[in-house]
Amino acid sequence: MSSEQQRLYYDKEPIRDLTEAPSCYPEGEFCSPTRSTVPLLSMLKDGYRILNNVLIELNLNTNCDFHLEFTVNSPKGRGKASHTDLMLRRQGDTLALEAKWTEPRYETVAQWRKKGKSTTNREKVLRGWLDLIQPHALCVLDVNDFSEAVYQIVHRAASACYYSEKPRLVYLHFIPDPSGAGATSEQYRSDLNHLKELLGNPTKFQFYLLEVEIKPTMEFEQIKHLPKASLETARIVRNALTDATLFEFTNFHLQVIR
């Protein structure tokens, strides 16, 4: 990432450069070396050529603001903020990018609604997310239509619409998945397509699936088997992100969700 062209933030607070970024995250973020945040930060530091080519393909001005862990709250109800992995913003043009690697498929709206203490409050939260999306949809959005949508994709889409004239949503899937247990690109494609259909297939709110091929380096091989849920692991991974090159980024494939 070229600091001469972009301004970098952790959420909405400016940070000096990418060497400072890992220390901004909570300790638990790096308790596993296979969290998608690890290749994402590595790509910004060591594989920016790939991201720059993606931005060119998307016709997004590369001179934009980069927000790590960009938070947006639902304007209704009480609930957790949505934390988008990387939000790119410039003059009303917004690209919300959610990174995945070994993570499983996330819960649907129906599963999420069942877990709450107050179903009424959760319905209000969902209504708030849909209100953010509504100006960019081609149909009236009814909360009852979204039961089978993946809840995370809904609020990431809503975050992309936050103060945006031209929102776009990208799910970035790093491949291959060394665990073999994470959600597949086919699953992300299907879930993104399902939400796009629920919005009436808007042409001015584009969804994308981005696959980035990565090759672990020897530095990553040395840390990949560290025990998970360990603060010592988090310390080692955090330091490695700053001091080492953990991956080679070899190729990418960008697909428009239609």
Secondary structure, 3 states (H helix, E strand, C coil): CCCCCCEEEECCEECCCCCCHHHHCCHHHHCCCCCCHHHHHHHHHHCHHHHHHHHHHCCCCCCCEEEEEEEECCCCCCCCCEEEEEEEEECCEEEEEEEECCCCCCCEHHHHHHHCCCHHHHHHHHHHHHHHHHHHCCCCCCHHHCCCCEHHHHHHHHHHCCCCCEEEEEEEEEECCCCCCCCCHHHHHHHHHHHHHHCCCCCCCEEEEEEEEEEECHHHHCCCCCCCCCHHHHHHHHHHHHHCCCEEEEEEEEEEEC
